[in-house]
Amino acid sequence: MTPDQILKLPSMPAASPSYPMGPYRFINREFMIVTYETDPELLRMAVPEPLVPNTDSHVLYEWIRMPDSSGFGDYTESGIVIPCTFNGEPVNYTAQMYLDDEPPISGGREIWGFPKKYAFPKLETCSDTLTGTLHYAGQMVAMGTMGYKHQVAPGGVEAQAKGMTRTSVNLKIIPDVDGSQKICQLVAYNLTDITVKGVWISPARLHLVPHVNAPVADLPVKKIIGGKHFISDLTLPHGRVLFDYLKEA
């Protein structure tokens, strides 16, 4: 391979790149999000400065079913998102993510710094119940349940689409060849080309099990706020650096 050919590769390995060049389009992406209240001190410990966690101590526990994802395929994801502020601007911080597909694990970590690990999440409709589960290393670490499409969410698809444009933030850490940190950044991105096909709210429950390698239960459930279910098409573009710890330190 020539240097020019090498510089045009989208990802490793060179013989068969794990993912193509973005942006990445998602069709019929289905979300179940259970919002709950947790311990404020534990929440502060989970959020990297200079982000500030929301004053209500709310956490969003998510399951996302992605049957048609350009460059990534068909997979399901589950994890924790924390509403925060950065310099007063509302943002969503992705704290933990678990999924069952190698390309979005590699791409998510290498491009945007998503905190992705390999696990077995599942989102399905079981009779009258929308059900999400997460298994890691042979053990169930999360289960969420929600009534199926009880009522349309306030504001409908327009309000949901607007909410999805909020800036999302990840903590990206990539080591150098000597083991020191080469990249240590807060990376921001904003979803684009959003079409929401339906959005519903219903009563919900969430059960989290302590696990050393999938510590979702480190932010314990104190009170369930509610459940939201929606289906959308969207585009995930490349990101931008919001804060560089190596330059600011």
C-alpha positions in Angstrom: 0.0 0.0 0.0 1.2 3.5 -0.8 1.0 6.3 1.8 -1.8 7.9 -0.1 -3.8 4.6 0.0 -3.1 4.3 3.7 -4.3 7.9 4.4 -7.6 7.1 2.7 -8.5 4.1 4.9 -11.6 4.8 7.1 -10.5 2.5 9.9 -8.5 -0.5 11.0 -7.6 -3.2 10.1 -6.3 -2.1 6.7 -7.2 -5.5 5.1 -10.8 -5.1 6.1 -11.8 -1.8 7.8 -14.2 -2.2 10.7 -16.4 0.6 9.5 -16.7 3.0 6.5 -16.4 6.7 6.5 -19.4 8.5 7.9 -21.9 10.2 8.4 -24.1 7.2 9.4 -27.8 6.9 8.7 -30.2 5.0 11.0 -33.7 3.9 9.9 -36.5 2.8 12.3 -34.3 3.3 15.3 -36.5 2.3 18.3 -35.9 3.8 21.8 -37.2 2.8 25.2 -36.0 5.3 27.8 -36.8 5.0 31.5 -36.1 8.2 33.5 -35.4 7.8 37.1 -34.0 9.8 40.1 -30.7 8.7 41.7 -28.3 9.7 44.5 -26.9 13.2 43.7 -23.5 12.5 45.2 -23.1 9.3 43.2 -24.3 11.2 40.1 -21.7 13.9 40.6 -19.0 11.3 40.8 -20.1 9.7 37.5 -20.0 13.0 35.6 -16.7 14.4 34.4 -15.9 18.1 35.1 -16.5 20.7 33.7 -19.9 19.1 33.0 -22.5 19.7 35.7 -25.2 17.1 36.4 -28.8 18.1 36.4 -30.2 19.4 39.7 -33.0 16.9 39.7 -30.5 14.0 39.8 -32.3 12.4 36.9 -30.8 9.5 34.8 -32.0 8.2 31.5 -31.6 4.4 31.2 -31.9 3.5 27.5 -32.5 0.6 25.2 -32.1 1.3 21.5 -33.0 -1.2 18.8 -31.2 -0.4 15.5 -32.3 -2.7 12.7 -30.9 -0.6 9.8 -27.7 1.3 10.4 -25.5 2.3 7.5 -22.0 0.9 7.9 -22.8 -0.8 11.2 -25.6 -3.3 10.4 -28.3 -4.5 12.8 -27.8 -4.3 16.5 -29.2 -3.3 19.9 -27.7 -1.0 22.5 -28.3 -0.2 26.2 -26.9 2.1 28.8 -26.9 5.3 30.8 -27.3 8.9 29.7 -27.1 11.8 32.2 -28.7 15.2 31.5 -26.0 17.9 32.3 -25.0 21.4 31.5 -21.7 22.7 29.9 -21.2 26.4 30.4 -24.9 26.7 31.1 -25.9 24.9 27.9 -28.1 21.7 28.4 -26.3 18.6 27.1 -26.7 14.8 27.4 -23.6 13.0 28.7 -23.3 9.3 27.7 -21.9 7.5 30.7 -22.2 3.8 29.8 -23.2 1.9 26.7 -23.4 -1.9 26.0 -24.0 -3.5 22.6 -23.8 -6.6 20.5 -22.0 -5.6 17.3 -18.3 -5.0 16.7 -18.3 -2.2 14.0 -20.2 0.4 16.1 -18.1 -0.6 19.2 -14.9 0.2 17.3 -16.3 3.2 15.5 -18.1 4.6 18.5 -15.0 4.5 20.7 -12.5 5.6 18.0 -14.5 8.5 16.4 -16.7 10.0 19.1 -15.5 8.4 22.3 -18.7 6.5 23.1 -18.1 4.3 26.2 -19.1 1.1 24.4 -18.5 -2.4 25.7 -19.6 -5.8 24.2 -22.7 -7.3 25.9 -26.1 -8.7 25.0 -29.0 -6.1 25.2 -32.4 -6.9 23.9 -35.6 -4.8 23.3 -38.8 -6.5 22.3 -42.6 -6.3 22.7 -43.9 -9.1 24.9 -47.7 -9.1 24.7 -48.8 -5.8 26.3 -45.3 -4.9 27.6 -42.2 -3.3 26.0 -39.3 -5.1 27.6 -35.6 -4.4 27.7 -32.9 -6.6 29.1 -29.1 -6.4 29.3 -26.9 -9.4 29.9 -23.1 -9.1 30.5 -20.8 -12.1 31.1 -23.7 -14.4 31.4 -25.6 -12.4 34.0 -28.6 -10.1 33.7 -27.6 -6.6 34.9 -30.6 -4.5 33.8 -34.3 -5.1 33.0 -36.8 -2.4 32.1 -40.5 -2.7 31.4 -43.0 -0.2 30.0 -46.6 -0.3 29.1 -47.0 -0.5 25.3 -48.1 2.8 23.7 -50.4 3.9 26.5 -50.6 7.5 25.2 -49.0 9.9 22.8 -46.2 12.0 24.4 -47.0 15.7 25.0 -46.0 17.7 22.0 -46.0 14.6 19.8 -43.4 13.9 17.2 -42.4 17.6 16.7 -41.4 18.0 20.3 -39.5 14.8 20.3 -37.6 15.7 17.1 -36.6 19.0 18.6 -35.4 17.4 21.8 -33.2 15.0 19.9 -31.2 17.9 18.5 -29.7 18.6 22.0 -26.0 18.4 22.1 -24.7 15.0 23.3 -21.3 14.6 24.9 -18.8 11.7 25.4 -15.6 11.4 27.4 -13.0 10.2 24.8 -9.8 8.6 26.2 -7.3 6.9 23.8 -3.8 5.9 25.0 -0.5 6.5 23.2 1.9 3.7 22.4 3.6 4.2 25.7 0.4 3.9 27.6 0.1 7.5 28.4 -3.0 9.4 27.4 -2.8 10.6 23.7 -6.4 11.8 23.5 -8.5 13.0 26.5 -11.4 15.1 25.4 -15.1 15.8 25.8 -16.5 15.2 22.4 -19.8 16.8 21.3 -22.1 15.9 18.4 -25.6 16.8 17.3 -28.0 14.4 15.5 -29.3 15.6 12.1 -32.0 14.8 9.5 -34.4 13.6 12.3 -37.8 12.2 11.5 -39.8 10.9 14.4 -42.5 8.3 13.4 -44.2 8.0 16.7 -43.6 8.8 20.4 -45.5 7.4 23.5 -45.3 7.6 27.2 -46.4 4.9 29.7 -45.7 3.7 33.2 -42.3 2.1 33.5 -40.1 0.1 35.9 -36.4 -0.5 36.0 -34.3 -3.1 37.8 -30.5 -2.8 38.0 -28.1 -5.5 39.3 -24.6 -4.8 40.6 -21.9 -6.1 38.3 -18.2 -5.2 38.4 -17.8 -4.9 34.6 -21.2 -3.4 33.8 -21.7 -1.1 36.7 -25.1 0.3 35.7 -26.4 -0.2 39.3 -23.7 2.2 40.6 -26.4 4.9 40.0 -29.2 3.3 42.0 -32.9 3.8 41.3 -34.5 6.0 44.0 -37.7 6.9 42.1 -39.1 6.1 38.6 -40.1 9.3 36.8 -41.6 7.6 33.7 -41.0 5.8 30.4 -40.8 7.0 26.8 -40.9 4.9 23.6 -40.3 6.4 20.2 -39.2 5.4 16.7 -37.2 7.6 14.4 -34.9 8.0 11.4 -31.7 10.1 12.0 -28.2 10.8 10.9 -25.2 10.6 13.2 -22.5 13.0 11.9 -18.9 13.3 13.0 -18.2 15.2 16.2 -16.2 18.1 17.5 -13.9 18.7 20.5 -15.8 20.5 23.3 -13.0 20.4 25.9 -9.4 19.1 25.8 -8.1 17.9 29.2 -4.5 17.6 27.9 -4.5 21.3 26.8 -6.5 22.6 29.7 -4.5 20.8 32.5 
